[in-house]
Amino acid sequence: MYEPRVLSGMRPTGALHLGHYHGVLRNWVRLQAEYPCLFFVADWHALTTSYEATQAIEKNTWDMVIDWLAAGIDPAQATLFVQSQVPEHAELHLLLSMIAPLGWLERVPTYKDQQEKLADKDLATYGFLGYPLLQAADILIYRANMVPVGEDQVPHVEFTREIARRFNHLYGREPGFEDKARAAVKKMGSKRARLFDELRTRFLEQGDHEALGAARALLDEQQNLSRGDHERLFGWLEGSGKKILVEPEALLTAASRMPGLDGQKMSKSYGNTVTLREDADTVSKKIRTMPTDPARVKRTDPGSPEHCPVWQLHQVYCDEAKREWVRTGCTSAGIGCLECKQPVIDAVLAEQAPMRERAQTYLDDPTLVRAIIADGNEKARKLANETMREVREAMGLAAT
């Protein structure tokens, strides 16, 4: 019924680092070549944990978009936009808040987890409690059916599915729904209509999910049905009402393997990052001064790679032959720590070089970035308006 569509976003919290690239952006680059993608700056989400510190949001927004472009996100393939510039997000969030049970929000695993981790912040606000609902609105308003997330974010996607299901159940039963659905089936032609009825019966009476899949595929092939008829038939097929909001699927992404300069996970809060566009001299100095195996006090002392943070970077950047060279040289004291670090320095600089080059175009002419976002905002609003028109109509809020 709907074309495949991917949606993902990031909070504007400052310069992105290599952990962001390996954990998120590299995946975005791959996805944009496979599906229609929407990537957005989640500036409203930045307020949920830091509502008192808004001074840097605008600058961080533009810096982050340049980082996206530097990493290879292509505005010719993906739509880039800013959440707060599409006010329909807020409208859908408000309307969904009327039907979202309080208990659903309180049971989202990250709610209590974040309260414990961010004990120094004021999180006793509706904005923080309701941020999973705002995330749901972000997804549902574009009818995105794929959301790339790590395992810790899967509950948020499931919450979104539950909200969509509840909305469709409450508002999908338009007057005369059954009659309209039966009339839509007839438009498929007698042979296809008969097959659709058979498949629907098999699913509803026997729970035959293969029949459900075949019926969905049959509907997808119908070019002569209006969007409204498609929505009715998808809902009728499953024994529910008109499908107004699309239930998304979590597109599980592998956890980032990018360690920081101290061996911990790369994070700004640990002060162990290398940013995407950091200059070559600073990057080289950071890696050269990384801590190593404490057993190697002198150059002639043998070491153990497993006890050295640099070894973790070799796992990311070096092939098996180079890693074997490091392992042999370290354990035999055949190479010094600076020699060991050089292949990592070379690999990181090689990875960053095209990023710095792509970014320079936008740094030289910031109007290019603003034009990309303005265009993306317009495209996003058009899609959002289509959804909101149907949401308002279903809820009896359509303008007369």
C-alpha positions, 0 to 999 in steps of 0.5 A, a space after each residue: 500500500 505504501 512505498 518502503 520508507 526509512 526514517 531516522 534522526 539525531 539530536 543536535 548535541 555538537 560535533 559528531 565523532 567516529 563512533 557516530 559514523 561507524 554506529 549510524 551514519 555509515 548505515 544511513 549511507 547504505 540505506 539511502 541507496 536502497 530505500 527512500 530515506 528521511 533523516 531529520 535533526 531532532 531539535 525538539 528532542 534536544 529539549 527533553 533532557 536539556 530544556 534550560 540550555 538552548 543557546 547552542 541548538 541552532 549552531 549544533 544543528 548546522 554543524 551536524 548537518 555538515 557532518 552528515 553531508 561530510 559522511 556521505 549523506 546525499 541530499 539527492 538520495 535522501 530528504 534532510 530536514 529539521 523537526 521543528 520546521 515541520 510543525 505537523 509533528 507537534 500536532 500529531 504528538 498532541 492528538 496522540 497524547 489524547 489516546 496514549 495510556 499513561 502506563 504505556 509511557 511509564 513502562 518504556 525501559 529507557 524512562 527509568 534508565 535515563 532518570 538514573 543515568 541523568 540524575 543531575 538533570 530535571 527529568 520530572 517533566 511531561 516532555 521527558 515522560 512523553 518523548 517516546 510519544 513524540 518519537 512515535 509522531 515523528 515516525 507515524 507522520 511519514 508512514 515510515 515502515 522501517 526505522 533503523 535502531 539499536 537493540 536498546 531502541 526496539 521498545 520505542 518502535 514497539 511502542 509506536 506500533 501499539 500507538 498506531 494500532 490503537 489509533 487505527 482501532 479507535 478511528 478507523 471505523 468510518 461510517 459505512 466501513 464494511 460497505 465501502 470495503 466490499 465496494 472496493 473489493 469489487 473494483 479489483 475485478 471478479 477473479 481477483 476479488 474472489 481470490 482476495 475473499 478466499 485469502 481473507 477468510 483463510 486468515 481470519 478463520 484459520 490464522 493462515 499468515 501465508 494467506 495474509 501475505 498473499 492477500 497483501 501482495 494482491 492489494 499492492 498490485 492493484 493500481 486502480 484502487 484509490 489510496 483510501 480504498 487501499 487503506 480500507 482493504 488492508 484494515 478489512 483484511 486483518 479484521 480491523 478498521 481503515 489503516 490510517 497510520 502505518 505500523 513501522 518495523 525496527 530495522 535492527 542495526 549492529 552496535 557500534 564497535 568504535 572504541 574511544 581513545 581510552 578503550 571505553 566506548 567513544 563518547 563525548 562524556 568520556 572525553 575520548 573522541 575523534 570528531 569526523 572533521 578533526 584536523 590531521 595533526 590533532 588526530 595524529 597527536 591524540 592517537 600517538 598519546 593513547 595509553 597502551 599496555 601498562 606492562 610495556 614500560 620500556 621499548 624492550 618489554 613484551 606486551 599483550 595486545 588484549 590489554 592495550 586500547 590501541 588493539 581495539 582500534 586495530 580491530 576496526 581499521 586493520 586487516 588480519 595480516 596487519 593485526 597479526 603483525 601487531 600481535 607478533 611485534 607486541 608480544 615479542 617486543 619487536 615493535 614499539 608502541 608508536 610503530 603499532 599506532 601508525 597503521 591506525 593513524 594512517 587508516 583514520 586519516 584516510 577515512 577522514 580525508 573525503 569527509 573533510 573534502 566534502 565538508 569544505 564545500 559547505 563551509 565555504 558556502 553555508 547557503 548550500 546547507 541552508 538550501 538543502 534543509 529548506 528543500 528537505 523541510 518543504 518535502 517533509 511538510 508535504 508528506 506530513 500534511 498528507 497524513 495529517 489531512 487523513 488523521 484530522 478527517 478520521 478524528 472528526 477535525 477536518 475543516 468544513 
